[in-house]
Amino acid sequence: MWNMRPERVTPNEFERALLDRIGESEPRLRDALAKLHVLSREFTGAGCFTTFRCDAAAEEERWCVGLDDLVTVPGVPSVLGAVLCCRGSQPDFLEIFTYGEARWHGTFEGFGFNAG
């Protein structure tokens, strides 16, 4: 597992596509999703945690919403999934993960969506 400061402080193309899909099913997040600031990305070998600046109060409700679709990435033998965890109406972190024993180290060129 390794943690890195983001080379970009905004979501990358892949993260943006996942967040836009999640926003389609959670309209209350749309405004917040448009203004995200990435603090860090932590790659685990089986996925990634992207942490966002979240100014919500600690006592605000914590909740998560999953991506309804499955994600394919060339070179990854299984599909990927994603879940966005929030505090109040603000995104806290995005978890991207593989299903099964597959490894994924953050490449996303050629990704696509399949209905889950």
Order of alpha helices (4+ residues) and beta strands (2+ residues): beta-alpha-alpha-beta-beta-beta-beta-beta-beta-beta
